[in-house]
Amino acid sequence: MLLIKYNSYSMYRFRCFLPLYQNNNKKYSISSSVTLNSRMKKLIDSKQYKEALDLFDQQTEICNNFTIDMAIKACTILNDYKRGITIQQKLSSNSLNNSYIQTSLIHFYKNEWNESVEYEYAVRIIENDAT
């Protein structure tokens, strides 16, 4: 039974990787999640957050929890709430239970909440000054 599960998982992963090898015209030719992680880390370290998220979007089929964690952190830094929420909605239950991803999501939503509270506070001050 375990052998059947392993073989079906291998076939599933093969189907995910096959399009990567067939498409040579892509800007980023990535053969593994390790390479994806490395490239995303370099982009984030050089403060190219949008490029890192674009790379993440192009290669979602090979991302792992480390990749997802970096993408959520980039969304937090860019204040790209729509993209961050989209990433979170696509997470598996396994990824949602990952402590690093949970921590990144807490920071993401805390940052979003702080932005909305600051905005509402600023609106109230402006409204009070106008009256």
Biotite code that builds the C-alpha atoms (Angstrom):
import biotite.structure as struc

atoms = struc.array([
    struc.Atom([0.000, 0.000, 0.000], chain_id="A", res_id=1, res_name="MET", atom_name="CA", element="C"),
    struc.Atom([2.815, 2.386, 0.901], chain_id="A", res_id=2, res_name="LEU", atom_name="CA", element="C"),
    struc.Atom([4.587, 1.558, -2.356], chain_id="A", res_id=3, res_name="LEU", atom_name="CA", element="C"),
    struc.Atom([1.453, 2.446, -4.349], chain_id="A", res_id=4, res_name="ILE", atom_name="CA", element="C"),
    struc.Atom([1.132, 5.780, -2.545], chain_id="A", res_id=5, res_name="LYS", atom_name="CA", element="C"),
    struc.Atom([4.804, 6.544, -3.162], chain_id="A", res_id=6, res_name="TYR", atom_name="CA", element="C"),
    struc.Atom([4.531, 5.684, -6.868], chain_id="A", res_id=7, res_name="ASN", atom_name="CA", element="C"),
    struc.Atom([1.410, 7.800, -7.330], chain_id="A", res_id=8, res_name="SER", atom_name="CA", element="C"),
    struc.Atom([3.118, 10.692, -5.538], chain_id="A", res_id=9, res_name="TYR", atom_name="CA", element="C"),
    struc.Atom([6.155, 10.307, -7.814], chain_id="A", res_id=10, res_name="SER", atom_name="CA", element="C"),
    struc.Atom([3.906, 10.375, -10.872], chain_id="A", res_id=11, res_name="MET", atom_name="CA", element="C"),
    struc.Atom([2.197, 13.504, -9.549], chain_id="A", res_id=12, res_name="TYR", atom_name="CA", element="C"),
    struc.Atom([5.558, 15.255, -9.014], chain_id="A", res_id=13, res_name="ARG", atom_name="CA", element="C"),
    struc.Atom([6.683, 14.172, -12.476], chain_id="A", res_id=14, res_name="PHE", atom_name="CA", element="C"),
    struc.Atom([3.596, 15.814, -13.996], chain_id="A", res_id=15, res_name="ARG", atom_name="CA", element="C"),
    struc.Atom([4.431, 19.011, -12.085], chain_id="A", res_id=16, res_name="CYS", atom_name="CA", element="C"),
    struc.Atom([8.026, 19.094, -13.285], chain_id="A", res_id=17, res_name="PHE", atom_name="CA", element="C"),
    struc.Atom([7.410, 18.079, -16.896], chain_id="A", res_id=18, res_name="LEU", atom_name="CA", element="C"),
    struc.Atom([6.151, 21.495, -18.077], chain_id="A", res_id=19, res_name="PRO", atom_name="CA", element="C"),
    struc.Atom([9.266, 23.118, -16.636], chain_id="A", res_id=20, res_name="LEU", atom_name="CA", element="C"),
    struc.Atom([11.528, 21.008, -18.780], chain_id="A", res_id=21, res_name="TYR", atom_name="CA", element="C"),
    struc.Atom([9.377, 21.409, -21.890], chain_id="A", res_id=22, res_name="GLN", atom_name="CA", element="C"),
    struc.Atom([9.179, 25.188, -21.790], chain_id="A", res_id=23, res_name="ASN", atom_name="CA", element="C"),
    struc.Atom([12.596, 26.616, -22.620], chain_id="A", res_id=24, res_name="ASN", atom_name="CA", element="C"),
    struc.Atom([11.327, 30.113, -23.399], chain_id="A", res_id=25, res_name="ASN", atom_name="CA", element="C"),
    struc.Atom([10.621, 31.064, -19.791], chain_id="A", res_id=26, res_name="LYS", atom_name="CA", element="C"),
    struc.Atom([12.704, 33.801, -18.224], chain_id="A", res_id=27, res_name="LYS", atom_name="CA", element="C"),
    struc.Atom([13.526, 31.574, -15.261], chain_id="A", res_id=28, res_name="TYR", atom_name="CA", element="C"),
    struc.Atom([14.373, 27.982, -15.966], chain_id="A", res_id=29, res_name="SER", atom_name="CA", element="C"),
    struc.Atom([14.109, 26.281, -12.617], chain_id="A", res_id=30, res_name="ILE", atom_name="CA", element="C"),
    struc.Atom([14.513, 22.575, -12.142], chain_id="A", res_id=31, res_name="SER", atom_name="CA", element="C"),
    struc.Atom([13.858, 22.192, -8.430], chain_id="A", res_id=32, res_name="SER", atom_name="CA", element="C"),
    struc.Atom([12.400, 23.840, -5.379], chain_id="A", res_id=33, res_name="SER", atom_name="CA", element="C"),
    struc.Atom([15.925, 24.231, -3.997], chain_id="A", res_id=34, res_name="VAL", atom_name="CA", element="C"),
    struc.Atom([16.894, 26.387, -6.961], chain_id="A", res_id=35, res_name="THR", atom_name="CA", element="C"),
    struc.Atom([13.636, 28.342, -6.638], chain_id="A", res_id=36, res_name="LEU", atom_name="CA", element="C"),
    struc.Atom([14.344, 28.958, -2.944], chain_id="A", res_id=37, res_name="ASN", atom_name="CA", element="C"),
    struc.Atom([17.874, 30.084, -3.705], chain_id="A", res_id=38, res_name="SER", atom_name="CA", element="C"),
    struc.Atom([16.781, 32.523, -6.402], chain_id="A", res_id=39, res_name="ARG", atom_name="CA", element="C"),
    struc.Atom([13.955, 33.930, -4.309], chain_id="A", res_id=40, res_name="MET", atom_name="CA", element="C"),
    struc.Atom([16.313, 34.385, -1.345], chain_id="A", res_id=41, res_name="LYS", atom_name="CA", element="C"),
    struc.Atom([18.794, 36.292, -3.529], chain_id="A", res_id=42, res_name="LYS", atom_name="CA", element="C"),
    struc.Atom([16.038, 38.550, -4.858], chain_id="A", res_id=43, res_name="LEU", atom_name="CA", element="C"),
    struc.Atom([14.686, 39.231, -1.379], chain_id="A", res_id=44, res_name="ILE", atom_name="CA", element="C"),
    struc.Atom([18.166, 39.876, 0.029], chain_id="A", res_id=45, res_name="ASP", atom_name="CA", element="C"),
    struc.Atom([18.691, 42.462, -2.720], chain_id="A", res_id=46, res_name="SER", atom_name="CA", element="C"),
    struc.Atom([15.283, 44.010, -1.890], chain_id="A", res_id=47, res_name="LYS", atom_name="CA", element="C"),
    struc.Atom([13.714, 42.944, -5.186], chain_id="A", res_id=48, res_name="GLN", atom_name="CA", element="C"),
    struc.Atom([10.484, 41.832, -3.547], chain_id="A", res_id=49, res_name="TYR", atom_name="CA", element="C"),
    struc.Atom([8.203, 42.246, -6.554], chain_id="A", res_id=50, res_name="LYS", atom_name="CA", element="C"),
    struc.Atom([10.545, 40.187, -8.722], chain_id="A", res_id=51, res_name="GLU", atom_name="CA", element="C"),
    struc.Atom([10.661, 37.497, -6.032], chain_id="A", res_id=52, res_name="ALA", atom_name="CA", element="C"),
    struc.Atom([6.850, 37.361, -5.968], chain_id="A", res_id=53, res_name="LEU", atom_name="CA", element="C"),
    struc.Atom([6.703, 37.230, -9.766], chain_id="A", res_id=54, res_name="ASP", atom_name="CA", element="C"),
    struc.Atom([9.101, 34.290, -9.685], chain_id="A", res_id=55, res_name="LEU", atom_name="CA", element="C"),
    struc.Atom([6.979, 32.647, -6.988], chain_id="A", res_id=56, res_name="PHE", atom_name="CA", element="C"),
    struc.Atom([3.842, 33.077, -9.131], chain_id="A", res_id=57, res_name="ASP", atom_name="CA", element="C"),
    struc.Atom([5.566, 31.511, -12.133], chain_id="A", res_id=58, res_name="GLN", atom_name="CA", element="C"),
    struc.Atom([6.783, 28.485, -10.177], chain_id="A", res_id=59, res_name="GLN", atom_name="CA", element="C"),
    struc.Atom([4.021, 27.728, -7.663], chain_id="A", res_id=60, res_name="THR", atom_name="CA", element="C"),
    struc.Atom([3.912, 24.063, -8.672], chain_id="A", res_id=61, res_name="GLU", atom_name="CA", element="C"),
    struc.Atom([7.374, 23.408, -7.203], chain_id="A", res_id=62, res_name="ILE", atom_name="CA", element="C"),
    struc.Atom([7.291, 25.649, -4.152], chain_id="A", res_id=63, res_name="CYS", atom_name="CA", element="C"),
    struc.Atom([7.661, 24.291, -0.639], chain_id="A", res_id=64, res_name="ASN", atom_name="CA", element="C"),
    struc.Atom([6.967, 25.754, 2.797], chain_id="A", res_id=65, res_name="ASN", atom_name="CA", element="C"),
    struc.Atom([10.201, 27.748, 2.768], chain_id="A", res_id=66, res_name="PHE", atom_name="CA", element="C"),
    struc.Atom([9.244, 29.339, -0.564], chain_id="A", res_id=67, res_name="THR", atom_name="CA", element="C"),
    struc.Atom([5.751, 30.153, 0.693], chain_id="A", res_id=68, res_name="ILE", atom_name="CA", element="C"),
    struc.Atom([7.197, 31.705, 3.843], chain_id="A", res_id=69, res_name="ASP", atom_name="CA", element="C"),
    struc.Atom([9.459, 33.983, 1.781], chain_id="A", res_id=70, res_name="MET", atom_name="CA", element="C"),
    struc.Atom([6.560, 34.973, -0.493], chain_id="A", res_id=71, res_name="ALA", atom_name="CA", element="C"),
    struc.Atom([4.360, 35.940, 2.467], chain_id="A", res_id=72, res_name="ILE", atom_name="CA", element="C"),
    struc.Atom([7.209, 38.001, 3.948], chain_id="A", res_id=73, res_name="LYS", atom_name="CA", element="C"),
    struc.Atom([7.671, 39.780, 0.608], chain_id="A", res_id=74, res_name="ALA", atom_name="CA", element="C"),
    struc.Atom([3.935, 40.552, 0.522], chain_id="A", res_id=75, res_name="CYS", atom_name="CA", element="C"),
    struc.Atom([4.211, 41.986, 4.031], chain_id="A", res_id=76, res_name="THR", atom_name="CA", element="C"),
    struc.Atom([7.120, 44.239, 3.087], chain_id="A", res_id=77, res_name="ILE", atom_name="CA", element="C"),
    struc.Atom([5.376, 45.424, -0.103], chain_id="A", res_id=78, res_name="LEU", atom_name="CA", element="C"),
    struc.Atom([2.021, 45.822, 1.682], chain_id="A", res_id=79, res_name="ASN", atom_name="CA", element="C"),
    struc.Atom([0.578, 43.677, -1.106], chain_id="A", res_id=80, res_name="ASP", atom_name="CA", element="C"),
    struc.Atom([-2.399, 42.405, 0.852], chain_id="A", res_id=81, res_name="TYR", atom_name="CA", element="C"),
    struc.Atom([-4.345, 41.077, -2.105], chain_id="A", res_id=82, res_name="LYS", atom_name="CA", element="C"),
    struc.Atom([-1.469, 38.867, -3.189], chain_id="A", res_id=83, res_name="ARG", atom_name="CA", element="C"),
    struc.Atom([-0.770, 37.715, 0.363], chain_id="A", res_id=84, res_name="GLY", atom_name="CA", element="C"),
    struc.Atom([-4.385, 36.746, 0.919], chain_id="A", res_id=85, res_name="ILE", atom_name="CA", element="C"),
    struc.Atom([-4.396, 34.875, -2.393], chain_id="A", res_id=86, res_name="THR", atom_name="CA", element="C"),
    struc.Atom([-1.308, 32.921, -1.319], chain_id="A", res_id=87, res_name="ILE", atom_name="CA", element="C"),
    struc.Atom([-2.873, 32.109, 2.034], chain_id="A", res_id=88, res_name="GLN", atom_name="CA", element="C"),
    struc.Atom([-6.120, 30.907, 0.435], chain_id="A", res_id=89, res_name="GLN", atom_name="CA", element="C"),
    struc.Atom([-4.197, 28.430, -1.734], chain_id="A", res_id=90, res_name="LYS", atom_name="CA", element="C"),
    struc.Atom([-2.247, 26.892, 1.153], chain_id="A", res_id=91, res_name="LEU", atom_name="CA", element="C"),
    struc.Atom([-2.700, 23.258, 2.032], chain_id="A", res_id=92, res_name="SER", atom_name="CA", element="C"),
    struc.Atom([-3.598, 22.309, 5.594], chain_id="A", res_id=93, res_name="SER", atom_name="CA", element="C"),
    struc.Atom([-0.058, 20.980, 5.987], chain_id="A", res_id=94, res_name="ASN", atom_name="CA", element="C"),
    struc.Atom([1.403, 24.369, 5.061], chain_id="A", res_id=95, res_name="SER", atom_name="CA", element="C"),
    struc.Atom([-1.079, 26.189, 7.277], chain_id="A", res_id=96, res_name="LEU", atom_name="CA", element="C"),
    struc.Atom([0.172, 24.111, 10.211], chain_id="A", res_id=97, res_name="ASN", atom_name="CA", element="C"),
    struc.Atom([3.805, 25.048, 9.548], chain_id="A", res_id=98, res_name="ASN", atom_name="CA", element="C"),
    struc.Atom([5.023, 27.269, 12.387], chain_id="A", res_id=99, res_name="SER", atom_name="CA", element="C"),
    struc.Atom([7.141, 29.493, 10.119], chain_id="A", res_id=100, res_name="TYR", atom_name="CA", element="C"),
    struc.Atom([4.226, 30.126, 7.772], chain_id="A", res_id=101, res_name="ILE", atom_name="CA", element="C"),
    struc.Atom([1.932, 30.777, 10.738], chain_id="A", res_id=102, res_name="GLN", atom_name="CA", element="C"),
    struc.Atom([4.388, 33.348, 12.094], chain_id="A", res_id=103, res_name="THR", atom_name="CA", element="C"),
    struc.Atom([4.678, 35.038, 8.702], chain_id="A", res_id=104, res_name="SER", atom_name="CA", element="C"),
    struc.Atom([0.889, 35.158, 8.396], chain_id="A", res_id=105, res_name="LEU", atom_name="CA", element="C"),
    struc.Atom([0.611, 36.712, 11.858], chain_id="A", res_id=106, res_name="ILE", atom_name="CA", element="C"),
    struc.Atom([3.069, 39.449, 10.820], chain_id="A", res_id=107, res_name="HIS", atom_name="CA", element="C"),
    struc.Atom([1.265, 39.852, 7.510], chain_id="A", res_id=108, res_name="PHE", atom_name="CA", element="C"),
    struc.Atom([-2.146, 40.340, 9.109], chain_id="A", res_id=109, res_name="TYR", atom_name="CA", element="C"),
    struc.Atom([-0.710, 42.447, 11.941], chain_id="A", res_id=110, res_name="LYS", atom_name="CA", element="C"),
    struc.Atom([0.863, 44.756, 9.376], chain_id="A", res_id=111, res_name="ASN", atom_name="CA", element="C"),
    struc.Atom([-2.388, 44.896, 7.412], chain_id="A", res_id=112, res_name="GLU", atom_name="CA", element="C"),
    struc.Atom([-4.357, 45.622, 10.585], chain_id="A", res_id=113, res_name="TRP", atom_name="CA", element="C"),
    struc.Atom([-1.925, 48.369, 11.652], chain_id="A", res_id=114, res_name="ASN", atom_name="CA", element="C"),
    struc.Atom([-2.196, 49.996, 8.224], chain_id="A", res_id=115, res_name="GLU", atom_name="CA", element="C"),
    struc.Atom([-6.005, 50.006, 8.347], chain_id="A", res_id=116, res_name="SER", atom_name="CA", element="C"),
    struc.Atom([-6.065, 51.309, 11.952], chain_id="A", res_id=117, res_name="VAL", atom_name="CA", element="C"),
    struc.Atom([-3.598, 54.080, 11.081], chain_id="A", res_id=118, res_name="GLU", atom_name="CA", element="C"),
    struc.Atom([-5.680, 54.975, 8.036], chain_id="A", res_id=119, res_name="TYR", atom_name="CA", element="C"),
    struc.Atom([-8.898, 55.120, 10.055], chain_id="A", res_id=120, res_name="GLU", atom_name="CA", element="C"),
    struc.Atom([-7.174, 57.208, 12.709], chain_id="A", res_id=121, res_name="TYR", atom_name="CA", element="C"),
    struc.Atom([-5.883, 59.633, 10.076], chain_id="A", res_id=122, res_name="ALA", atom_name="CA", element="C"),
    struc.Atom([-9.363, 59.901, 8.543], chain_id="A", res_id=123, res_name="VAL", atom_name="CA", element="C"),
    struc.Atom([-10.857, 60.701, 11.971], chain_id="A", res_id=124, res_name="ARG", atom_name="CA", element="C"),
    struc.Atom([-8.261, 63.426, 12.582], chain_id="A", res_id=125, res_name="ILE", atom_name="CA", element="C"),
    struc.Atom([-8.957, 64.945, 9.170], chain_id="A", res_id=126, res_name="ILE", atom_name="CA", element="C"),
    struc.Atom([-12.709, 64.785, 9.744], chain_id="A", res_id=127, res_name="GLU", atom_name="CA", element="C"),
    struc.Atom([-12.333, 66.415, 13.185], chain_id="A", res_id=128, res_name="ASN", atom_name="CA", element="C"),
    struc.Atom([-10.109, 69.164, 11.746], chain_id="A", res_id=129, res_name="ASP", atom_name="CA", element="C"),
    struc.Atom([-12.622, 69.819, 8.966], chain_id="A", res_id=130, res_name="ALA", atom_name="CA", element="C"),
    struc.Atom([-15.469, 70.442, 11.414], chain_id="A", res_id=131, res_name="THR", atom_name="CA", element="C"),
])
